[in-house]
Amino acid sequence: MFSSTEAKEQVLANLANFAYDPKNMEYLRELQVADLFLDMLTEDNENFVEFGMGGLCNLSMDPECRDIILQSDGISLVTSCLSNRREETVLSAITTLMNLATPTTRSQLSEPGILQCMLRFSLAESPRLRNLAAVFLQDCCSEEQVRQAQQQMQGHQTAIGIPLPKE
């Protein structure tokens, strides 16, 4: 028998997986699943956060879902997951931020705190984290923005206090 928490985790994991298939997008939009995933990002249960972030990552590839996420302060909520201890959650957060990049959101995604975080991640031991952060810096930021963030970081060991996730 599942506990209530285990049942919720199972449903979230299944919804996140359904969000991977573009054929399901219309149904997931109709059911407002993006809002559910966004709500999970502020939960104390790390599985809720991980599955919510994974689901958002999958949904954010769809332009209509991306717009829904952006209208719901998604960048701020997703950015808060960059400090999560779980590498999977952080990887999903970085990928989601890249998927949320539009001409309108680029300035928000290239704020110094986010850039410094990505620069720090680009030095991580984990190849997945290191490579994804490097792709973010290359695709979502100008060379000048990266250079400015590097200068601001000189002499500082951490980027806005964000610890590296555990592998």
Secondary structure by P-SEA (a helix, b strand, c coil): cccaaaaaaaaaaaaaaaaacccaaaaaaaaaaaaaaaaacccccaaaaaaaaaaaaaacccaaaaaaaaaaaaaaaaaaacccccaaaaaaaaaaaaaacccccccccccaaaaaaaaaaaacccaaaaaaaaaaaaccccaaaaaaaaaaacccccccccccccc
